[in-house]
Amino acid sequence: MNREGSWQEDIQVNPQQKIIDTMLILKEAGKLPQEEVHEMKSERRGRFLDMNKNYEQQSIYDGDILCVQ
């Protein structure tokens, strides 16, 4: 996610944590825009994720790059 105006940072999360919960934490910390996050895509897997599932359920592991759209 190296586009102009984008945020890029390595984070570590519990695999049992829901993806949407991570987005809320990042939004509260001011790391994401306050507007609604509509989609998240795994660059490694090349597919959009169900943000109501956790990382393990979505097969998201170390080294993946997630793009928020």
N, C-alpha and C positions, 0 to 999 in steps of 0.2 A: 504494500500500500504506500507507494512512494509518489503519489500525485500531489500537486501543489495544494496546500491547505489541508493536507491529511495529517493524521497523527499516527506515529509508529513507535511501538514500545514492546519489549518482551515482558510478558506477565506469566505468572505461574498460578494455576487454579486447581482446586480439588476436582478430580474427574467426576465426582458425584454431584457437583454443583450444576444447577440449571444455567444454560447459556444466558437466558434473559436476566437472571440474577446478577451475573457478571456485568451485563450491560447497565443495569441500574446502579451498581456500585461505581462503575467508571463514570457514569453520567453525574452522580452525586459528587464525585471527586473533581468534576470539571474537565475530565479527559475526553468526553464526547459531547457533541452538540445537544442542546436541550430539546430539540425537535425529536419526534418519534423515529426510532430506528425501525426500518421496515424489513430489512433482510440482512443475513450474514452468509458469506460464502467462504468455503474452505478452498484455498488455492491448491493445496496438495491433492484433495479429492476432486476438485473441480465441480462442486455441487453446492446448492444452497442448503442451509441447515434449518431444522425445526428448533427454534429458540426456546420452546417449552420443554425440551428434553435436555438431559445433561450431556457433558462432553463424552463420557464413556458410551452412552447410547448412540451417539452420533459418530463414534469411532474417531474422535479428535484427540490426538496424543501429542507428545513432545515434537517440536519442530514444525508444526503446522502454521500457516499464515492465514489469518482470518480477516476478511474485508467486510467492514460494516457499510451498508448502503442504505 
